[in-house]
Amino acid sequence: MGTIKNALPYYTEINDFLASIPWPGQTTDPDFYCLRLKPLEQNRAVYRPPFKRSFYFFALLINSGKIEVNYGAQTVHDPDSYLVFHSPNLVYSFAHNNALEGYVIYFKPECFLFFKPDFHQQFPLFDILHTNLFKFDHATFKQLAPHFETVFRAYERSAKGQHIEARAKLLGLLYYLEDFWLARKKDTPTVSTQQILLRKFIQLIDNHYINKHTVQEYADMLSVTANYLSQTVKQVSGKNALSFIAERLAAEARSLIQYTDFEVAEIAWQLNFSDPANFGKFFKKQVGMSPSAFRKQNR
């Protein structure tokens, strides 16, 4: 039988995505959904392999247990609380246990027929290149939660399929969060142009690691030479640029092997390797054992 590369799951409808996650929910409004995230009854880990969505997502979450949260290449250990913003068409994956709870909002631009801003200009928190994640303490969660509650209460009491009041309050929430972010940004220490380049490089890897495996490809996207990118990354981080790409691929490969039942060949195709043998060599070099041995050890 011939091998066929698996396409990344791509969700164009909010309900289709909701049907794929453990938290039950459906919306009669195809452009807008508010999900109160509550701990699952079963004490189990939640893992989603890489996928894409055609709609926006953001969330305010609080941790009620000892966990590790992975959003793309960002790993947050035992967060008290955090905000996450995700634009359409970015590669996304996540892993955590069921100790997270809070507010999750999915929406399409069509949600605002009465007001049509260019979201990436009006609300920079939704970046077209990468996921934005902000970690903070419980006091900040308590500061932000009432603003989310205002949206959720309006959503939950409005007529099914309408949510006009909630949509208006959602827009107000987005403006509030932009002001909140700008105020915190003023307190952030100044970073060098080299540090900014490294950050952009890592963010690009987070959303293109499946299809782009070379330093040259990322240098082209950043409008610099591969040599300059490599030297800058080495200078700022002490690591080779290629190692960042390899580590991101290896992290996703480990998750796919540990948390799914995909055959090794399927994982190789999903991560865009030319064949399973090359994937096996790559994995063993990065992890120190074969994919099958890693799966056996971690099951």
C-alpha positions in Angstrom: 0.0 0.0 0.0 1.4 3.4 -0.9 2.1 6.0 1.8 0.0 9.2 1.9 1.0 12.2 3.9 -1.6 13.2 6.6 -2.9 16.7 6.2 -3.1 18.7 9.4 -6.7 18.8 10.7 -8.2 22.1 9.8 -11.4 23.3 11.5 -13.4 25.9 9.7 -16.5 25.6 12.0 -16.5 26.2 15.7 -18.8 23.2 16.3 -16.6 20.8 14.5 -13.7 21.8 16.7 -15.8 21.6 19.9 -16.7 18.0 18.9 -13.0 17.1 18.9 -12.2 18.2 22.4 -13.1 16.5 25.8 -15.2 19.4 27.1 -18.8 19.0 25.9 -20.3 22.0 24.1 -22.1 23.1 20.9 -23.2 26.5 19.7 -26.2 27.6 17.8 -24.2 30.7 16.7 -21.7 29.6 14.1 -19.6 32.7 14.7 -19.3 32.9 18.5 -19.0 30.5 21.5 -18.1 31.0 25.2 -16.8 27.9 27.0 -16.5 27.7 30.7 -13.5 25.4 31.1 -14.0 23.1 34.1 -11.9 20.2 35.3 -12.8 16.9 33.6 -14.4 14.2 35.7 -11.7 11.8 34.8 -8.2 12.7 36.1 -6.4 12.4 32.7 -4.1 14.2 30.5 -5.4 16.1 27.4 -3.3 16.1 24.3 -4.1 17.5 20.8 -1.7 16.8 17.9 -1.0 19.8 15.6 -4.0 21.3 13.9 -5.3 24.6 12.5 -8.4 26.7 13.0 -10.0 29.3 10.7 -11.3 31.3 13.6 -9.9 33.3 16.6 -9.4 31.8 20.1 -8.4 33.4 23.4 -8.7 32.3 27.0 -8.1 33.3 30.6 -7.2 30.2 32.6 -6.3 29.4 36.2 -4.6 26.3 37.5 -6.1 24.3 40.3 -3.4 21.7 40.5 0.2 20.9 39.7 0.6 20.8 35.9 2.6 21.5 32.9 1.0 23.4 30.0 2.3 23.3 26.5 1.0 25.7 23.8 3.1 25.2 20.7 6.8 25.7 21.6 6.0 27.5 24.9 6.0 25.4 28.0 4.7 26.8 31.3 5.3 24.9 34.5 2.7 25.1 37.3 1.2 28.4 36.1 -1.1 30.2 38.6 -2.9 32.0 35.8 -2.4 33.0 32.2 -3.9 34.6 29.1 -3.5 33.1 25.6 -4.4 34.6 22.2 -4.4 32.7 19.0 -5.1 33.9 15.4 -6.6 31.8 12.6 -4.5 29.5 10.4 -1.6 29.1 12.9 -0.3 25.6 13.7 -1.4 24.8 17.2 -1.0 21.9 19.7 -1.5 21.7 23.4 -1.0 19.3 26.3 -2.1 19.6 29.9 -4.0 17.6 32.5 -7.6 18.5 33.7 -6.6 20.9 36.4 -7.1 24.0 34.3 -10.3 26.0 34.5 -11.5 29.5 33.4 -12.9 31.2 30.3 -12.4 30.3 26.7 -13.8 32.3 23.7 -14.0 31.3 20.1 -15.2 33.8 17.4 -15.0 34.7 13.8 -14.7 38.2 12.4 -18.3 37.9 11.2 -19.3 38.0 14.9 -19.0 41.8 14.5 -21.2 42.7 11.6 -21.8 46.1 13.2 -18.1 46.8 13.5 -15.5 45.4 11.2 -12.0 46.3 12.4 -8.8 44.8 10.9 -8.2 42.6 13.9 -4.4 42.3 13.4 -4.1 46.1 13.4 -6.8 46.9 15.9 -5.9 44.1 18.3 -2.1 43.3 18.1 -2.5 40.6 20.8 -3.8 38.5 17.9 -0.6 38.1 16.0 -0.7 36.5 12.6 2.7 34.9 13.1 2.5 33.3 16.6 0.5 32.6 19.7 0.7 35.1 22.5 0.8 33.7 26.0 1.1 35.8 29.2 1.7 34.2 32.6 0.8 36.0 35.8 -0.3 35.6 39.4 -3.7 34.9 41.0 -4.2 38.5 41.9 -4.1 39.4 38.2 -6.6 36.6 37.4 -9.0 38.1 39.9 -8.5 41.5 38.3 -9.3 40.2 34.8 -12.0 37.6 35.6 -14.9 40.0 36.2 -14.4 41.4 32.7 -14.7 37.9 31.2 -17.7 37.2 33.5 -19.5 40.2 32.0 -19.2 38.6 28.5 -20.1 35.2 29.7 -23.2 36.3 31.7 -24.5 38.2 28.7 -23.8 35.2 26.4 -25.6 32.7 28.8 -28.7 34.8 29.3 -29.2 35.9 25.7 -31.5 34.2 23.2 -30.0 31.2 21.4 -28.3 32.1 18.2 -28.4 35.9 18.9 -25.9 37.0 21.6 -26.0 40.6 20.4 -25.3 42.1 23.8 -22.5 39.5 24.4 -20.9 40.4 21.1 -20.8 44.1 22.1 -19.3 43.2 25.5 -16.8 40.9 23.8 -15.6 43.8 21.7 -15.3 45.9 24.9 -13.3 43.1 26.5 -10.8 43.0 23.7 -10.2 46.7 24.0 -9.8 46.4 27.7 -7.2 43.6 27.3 -5.3 45.6 24.8 -5.0 48.4 27.3 -4.0 45.9 30.0 -1.3 44.5 27.8 0.0 47.9 26.8 0.2 48.9 30.5 2.2 45.8 31.3 4.4 46.2 28.3 5.6 49.6 29.6 7.1 47.8 32.6 8.9 45.2 30.5 12.7 45.7 30.3 14.1 46.9 27.0 15.5 44.2 24.8 18.1 44.4 22.1 17.5 44.0 18.4 19.3 40.7 18.6 17.0 39.4 21.3 14.0 40.5 19.3 15.3 38.6 16.3 15.7 35.5 18.4 12.2 35.8 19.8 10.8 36.2 16.3 12.8 33.2 15.1 11.4 31.0 17.9 7.9 32.3 17.2 8.1 31.5 13.6 9.4 28.0 14.4 6.4 27.5 16.6 4.0 27.9 13.6 6.1 26.6 10.7 8.2 23.7 12.1 6.2 21.1 10.3 6.8 22.5 6.8 10.1 24.4 7.3 13.1 22.5 8.6 16.1 24.7 7.5 17.6 27.9 8.9 17.6 29.4 5.4 13.8 29.2 5.2 13.4 31.1 8.5 16.0 33.6 7.5 14.1 34.3 4.3 10.9 34.9 6.4 12.8 37.3 8.6 14.5 39.1 5.7 18.0 38.4 6.9 20.8 36.1 5.7 21.0 32.6 7.1 24.6 33.4 8.3 23.4 36.5 10.2 20.5 34.6 11.8 22.8 31.8 12.8 25.4 34.1 14.3 22.7 36.2 16.2 21.0 33.1 17.6 24.3 31.7 18.8 25.4 35.0 20.3 22.1 35.5 22.3 21.2 32.0 23.3 24.5 30.0 23.1 22.7 27.5 20.9 22.8 26.8 17.2 19.8 28.0 15.2 19.2 24.6 13.7 18.9 23.1 17.2 15.8 25.2 17.9 14.1 23.8 14.9 15.1 20.2 15.8 14.0 20.6 19.4 10.6 21.8 18.4 10.1 18.9 16.0 11.4 16.4 18.6 9.0 17.8 21.2 6.0 17.3 18.9 7.3 13.9 17.9 7.5 12.8 21.5 4.0 14.0 22.2 2.6 12.2 19.1 4.4 8.9 20.1 3.4 9.1 23.7 -0.2 10.3 23.6 -1.5 8.9 20.3 -1.8 5.5 18.6 -0.4 6.7 15.3 2.0 4.4 13.6 5.6 5.7 13.4 5.2 6.1 9.7 2.1 8.2 10.1 3.9 10.5 12.5 6.8 10.8 10.1 4.4 12.0 7.3 2.6 14.3 9.7 5.8 16.0 10.6 6.8 16.3 6.9 9.8 13.9 6.9 10.7 12.4 3.5 10.3 8.8 4.9 10.0 7.0 8.2 13.7 5.9 8.1 14.9 9.6 8.1 12.4 10.3 10.9 13.7 7.4 12.9 17.3 8.6 12.6 16.3 12.1 13.6 14.3 11.0 16.6 17.1 8.7 17.9 19.6 11.5 17.5 17.4 14.0 19.4 16.0 11.6 22.1 18.6 8.9 22.4 16.3 6.0 21.5 14.2 4.8 18.7 10.5 5.9 18.4 9.3 2.4 19.2 11.5 2.2 22.3 10.4 5.6 23.5 6.7 4.6 23.1 7.3 1.4 25.0 9.1 3.2 27.8 6.4 5.9 28.2 3.2 3.8 27.9 
